[in-house]
Amino acid sequence: MSQPKNVQTDSEPQELHHREASTGPAGESLNTRDMRRVLGSSLMGSIIEYYDFILYATAASLIFDKVFFSNLSPAVALFASFGTLAVGYVARPLGGIIFGHFGDRIGRKKMLVLSMLMMGGATVAIGLLPTTAAIGIAAPVILVTLRFIQGISVGGEWGGATLMALEHAPANKRGFAAAFANAGGPAGGLLATFVVSGVSAATGDQFLVWGWRIPFILSAVLILIGMLIRLKVAESPVFKALEAKAAERQKGRKAPLGQVLRRFPRVVIVTLVASLGFYTMQGILTTWGVSVAVAEGVDRSAVLNIKGVAAVFTVVVCFAAARMSDRFGRRAVLTVGGIAGILWAFPALQLMHNGTAWGFALAVIVGNGVIQGILAGPIGAYISEQFPAEVRYTGASLAYQGSSTLGAGFTPMIATALVAAGSGGYALVGAFWIAVLAVGLVAVRMSREGAELKQKQHA
């Protein structure tokens, strides 16, 4: 009999998936005290982590070029400021590997507590960091170091938060449960935008002097709240079941990263490519697109407010899409999102270039709010279900964080280069957008559906 087409052809992963099925939660409801605590922890933890991570992005575009690179020309200072921003994205896959290794070896919960403490410490330290005028070149050097720590931390957060929710949940509700971690991203970005906007209005002319530090120092309060919630959550039942074989796993087995690269290299590549469209759209719409809209004459405050509205749509649609993926399958929902993204490419680019707030709003709310929400909803469960529990933290983090680096980290620069190559037109950007999503659709169709795994487990 021929093998079915999928990305997992090794017989061992099926054994591991089957073993997990026998140790998963017995209940069929998410509406229990323990489950509400788990989902609240995943959501709140992700909100706090991404508040800190995206707060830096806002500061990099508005503040740091004037505070930490004031000795450079304005253009070079802004480039340097965005360079420090990129450091965080480069560090994310490394964070996924490091936290994934220990998360697969000693537990999901311990790594989530550590990632939150690291992120909070780095963010508060940025808020207290003396400027270049006070301590010279040491200031930007320390800033880059702290940004690197932020990247390591958020790289470990997503995998742990997703798996804690997914592995506590009943099998038929895992997509919805895993979406709580993904929804924390846009929610944290929304919180960061509103806090910076409010502090800026309250401090006025003093914002660049000392007011900008308040949102960073405020992270200490958020971290305290998050820790109180996270420490009360029990370890993943799937991991606890695997602990019974801990001695066997530790003896004679390679590290989780070695296992992933040896046994599942194709799974990593396929899931990375499948999720790349989500981050590519984000990079074009909410980073590169912002600069386009402002350059075309749209008011900067209006652009930020529109981004906030789009983030609300993303959260709502994310949960709806995740629930639909539990009913119809991850691949079906991701396919709908991918096709919609392809069809929206050129209309969105045209709207972003028409120089009106309503044009930018329509482009971003449909593209970022609705279509990205459709892709974000099932992506956490989709990626996680492709890996067996013993290496899931490492494998899922490596794929997801790799896509974040390539997508959100490099897409704005690629789009800028394509505009230059196209003599100021956006046709090449549209072609790039469509190509990434089309390849992602192929990857989704190549991969195995979570429902198919469940059927095989009960066959």
N, C-alpha and C positions, 0 to 999 in steps of 0.2 A: 504494500500500500504506500502511495506517495505521501510525503510530508505536506501538511497544509502550509500555505504561504503565510509566514509571520516572521517576526524578528527574534523569536526564541525557539531555537531548534535543539538546544541542549536538553537532555532528559532530566538532568539534575534540577533545573529550575522548576519543572513540573512537580517533582517530589517536594521541593521546598514550599511551593504554593499550596500543595495539598496538605502538608503538615500545618501550614498557617490556618487553613480553613477549619481544621479540627480544634484549633485553639482560640478562634476568634470569639467575640462577644456573643452571648447567647440571646440577648434581648433584641427586640425588633423596633425599639423606639429611641428617638433622640431626646425625648422629653422626660428625662430623669434628672435627678439632682447631680449625679456624677457626670452625666453626659453634657448637661448644660455648663458645668464647671469646665470641662475639657474644651468645649467649643468656645466658651468665653475666654479661656486662657489663650487659645490659638488666635482668636480675633484680636484680643487686647494686646497680646505680645507682638503680633505683626504690625498693628497700628503704631505702637511705640517704636519698634525698630525702624519702620519706614518713615515715621515722623522725623526721627533723627537723621536717617539717610537722605531724605528728600529736603529736609531743612538745609542741609549743607549745599544742595544744588541751588536752592534759592539764594543762599548767601553768596555762592560762587558767582552768580550773575549780577548781584546787586551790591555786594559789600566788599568781598575779599580783595578785589583788584585795587580798591582804594585804601584798604587797611593793612594788608600784608605785602602788597606789591606797588606801593605808592612811589617807590623810587624808579619805576619804569614808565615808559610812555603809555598812554591809555590803552592803545591797541595791544601792545605786548603784555601789559598788566592783565587785561581781560583774558588773553590767550593763556597766560600762566595760571590764572585763576581756574579756568576750565581744565587745564592740565591736571591740577590737583583733584578736580572732580573726577576725572577719568581714572585716577589711581584707585578709587573705591570700586569701580566696575572691574578693573583688572584683578583686584584682590578677591572678588566674589567667588570665582571657581576654586581658588585656593582655600577659602573658608569652607566651601562645601566639602572639599576633600578632607580637610583636617577634622571638622566637626562630624562629617560622615563616618570617618574611621572610628572615632571614639563613640559616636552614637550607635554604631552597629556593634561595638564591643562592650561598652559599659552602660548604655542606656540612652534613650531619647531625652528624658526629663533632665538629667544632669547637664546635657549639652545646651538645652534651652535656657536653663538658669545661667549658665556661664555666658552664653551669647548675649543675653540681656544685660548682664553686669558689664561686659566688655563694651557694648554699644553705649550704655549710659555713662560709663566712665570717660570714654573718648569724647562724647558730645559735651559733657559738662567741662571737660578740660579745654575744649575749643573755646567755650564761652569765657573761660578764665585766662586764656592765652594772651600774654603781652603782645603788642603790635611790633612791627618791624622798626618803627621809630624808637621803641623802648629797648629792644634787645638785639636789633640788627638781623642778620641773616638766619640766626637761630629760629626766629619766629616762623618763617615759611617752611623751614626744615621740620620743625615740630608739627606744624599744620599738616604736612604731607604724611608724616608718621601716624598722626591721629586719624587721618582720612583712611589710611591703609587698614588700621584697626577696625574702623567702621565697616569697611568692605569685607574683611574677614568675618566679622560678626554677622552681618546681614546674609552673607553666604551660607552660614550655618543655621540661621533662623528658619528660612523657608522650609528646608527639608524636615527639621524637627517638628515645627508647628503643624505642617501638613500631615506627617505620619502620626503624631499624637492624636489628631482628630480622626484620621482615616482608620487607624488601627484600633481605636476604641469603638468605632461605629459599627452597627449591623451592616452586613455585606451589601444589602440592597439600598443603603443610604450613604454609602461611602463618598460618592461624588459630592453630595450636598455638604457633608461634614468637612471634606478637604477644602471646600471653597471658602471656609471661614479664614483660613490662613491667607489665601490669595486676595480676599476682600480687604484685608488689612493694608495692602499696598496703597490703593487709591484713597482709602479712608485716612491713612497716615499722611499722605500727600496733601489731602484736603485740610487736615488739621494744621499741618505746617504752614500752608498758604495763609490760612485765616489768622494764625498766631502772629506771623511776620507782619501781615497787613495791619492787625490791631495794634501791635507794639509800635510800628512805624507811625501810625496816626497819633498814638498817645505821646510819643517822645519827640516828634517833630524834628527840629534841627539837630537834636542830640542823638538821633538814631544812629548815625555813623560814628559818633563819639563813644557812646556806651550802650545805647538802647538795643543795638543788634545782639548784645550778649544775652539779653533776657530770654529769648526763645531757647537758647542752648542750655542755659542754667536751669530753665524750667523742666528740662528732661529729667532732672534728679527726682522731681515729684512724680512724674509719670513712671519712671523706673520703679520707685517704691511701690506704687499701686500695682504695677505689673507683677512684681515679685511676690506680693501678698497673694495674688491670684494664682500665679504659676506654681508656687511651692505647695499649694493645697491639692494639686492635680496628681493622680496616681500615675505610675509608669505605664506605658503601653502594654496591654495584655498580651499582644503578640510577642513583644520583646521578652516579657516575663516568662512566657512559655518556652522561648528559645533558651532562656538562662539555664534550664535543666540540662541542656547539652553544651553548656559553656565550656567545660573542660575539653570536650571533644572538638569544639570549634577552635579553641585556642591552640590545641595541640595538632601539629601537622597541617595546619591550614595557613594559607597566605593571608596577609592583611586584606581588609575589605577592598581597598583600591586595586590591589593586585588581582583579586578574584574578578572584580568588575572588568578590568582591562583584558584579562585572559579569557573569561568566559562570555562576557557580554559586550564586546566592543561595538558590534553592530547595533545592539539595543541602545547604547549611549548615543551613537551617531543619529539613528533614526528619530529618537525622542527629542534630541537637541534640535534637529532640523524641523521636526513637527511643531515645536514651540517657538521657533525663530520668528515666524510671522507676527506673533503677538508683540514681541519686543521691537520688531522692525517698524510696525505701525506706530507704536508708542514713540520711538525715536523721531519718526517723520512728523507726526501730528503734534506732539506736545513739547518737543525740544526744537527741532529745526523749524517746524511750522510757526512757532511763537515768533522767532526772529523774522520769518517771512511776513507774517501779519503786521508786526510793528513797522517793518521796513516799507510796507505798502500803505502805511498811514493809520492803522488801527490803534486806538489808545491803549497804552500798556496796562492800565488798571482794568480796562474792559477785557483784555486778553486773559489776565489772571483770574478775573471773576468767571469768565467762560470756562476756563480750565477747571475751576472749582465745581461748576454745575455739571460738567462732563464727568467728573470723578464720582458724583452722586449717582449718575446714570450707570457708571461702570459697576459700582457696588450692587445696585439693585439687579441689573441684568446678570451679573456674575452668579448670584444666588439662584435666579430663575433658570439659567442655563445649566448650572450644576444639578439642579433637581431634574431637569429634562434628561440629563445624561444618565441619571439613575434609572430612568424609565426606558429611554430609547438607545442608550449606549454612548460612550465617550466619542467614538469615531463619528457617529452620525452628527452630533452637535458640533464637533470640531470641523467637520466637512461643511456644514451650513455656514459657520463663521468664516472659514477660508474662502468659500465662493463669494460670500457677501463682501469680504475684504477686497477681493480681486475686482469685483464690479464697482466698488466705491473709489478705487484708486484715482482715476482721472477726474471724476466729479469733485472729489475732495481737494485735489491740487488746484483745480480751477477756482473753487470757492475760496481757498486760502489766499489766492493771488488777486482777488477782485477788490481788495482794499476796504472792505466793509466789515463791521463787527458781526452783522448777521451772517455773512458768508463764512467767516472763521468759526462762528458758533455752530452753524449747520455742519461744517466739515468735521469739527472736533466732537460734537455731541453724537453724531451718527457713527463716526469712525472710532473714536476713543471710548465714548460712553456706551454705545450699543454693540458694535462689532467686536471691539476688544473685550467687552464684557462677556459676549458669547464664547470667545476663545478662552478667556480666563477662568470661566466657571468650571469646566471639566478638566483643565490641564493638570491640576495637582494630582487628582486621582488617576488620570490617564498615564502620566509618567510613572507614578509610584507603583501602579499595578503591573508595569512591565518588568519589575525587578523582584526577586524573592526577598523575603523579610530579612534574611541574614546580611544582605548587602544593600538593602533598599535605601537607607539614609545616604550612603555614599553614591550609589548609582543615580538616584533621582536628583540629588544635589548637583552632581557633576553635569548632568544633562541640562537641568534648568538654569543653573548659574552660568554655564557656558553660553546658553542662548541669550541670557541677559547681557553678558559682556559683548558678544558679537552684535546683538541687536541694538539695545539701548546705548551701549558704549560707543559703537563705531558708526551706526547709521547716520547720525547728524553730519559727521564729517564726510561720509560717502555721498550723501545728498548734496552737500555744498560743492564737492568736487564734480559731481555729475552736472550741476547747474552751470558751473564754469566750463565744463567740456561741451555743454550744449548751447553755449553762447547766450546764457541767461534764461533759456527755456527750461521747462520742467518735464519734458517728454521722457528724458532718460531716467529721471527720478520715478516717474510712473511705471516705466518698464522694469526698473529694479524692484519696486514695490510688488508688482504683479509676479515677477519671477520668483521672489522669495516665498510668497504665499502659495504659488503653484507647486513649487518643490515641496513645501510643507504639506500640501494636500496629498501628494504622492507618498510621503513618509507616513502620514496618518493611515492611509489605506493599506500600506505594507504591514503595519503593526497589528498586534493581536488585541482584540476587544476584551475588556475586563469581564464582560458577561460570558464570553467564550471560555475564559479561564475557569469561571465558576461552573459552567456546564461540564467541563472536563473533570473538575474536582469531584462532581457528584455522579459522573458516568460509571 
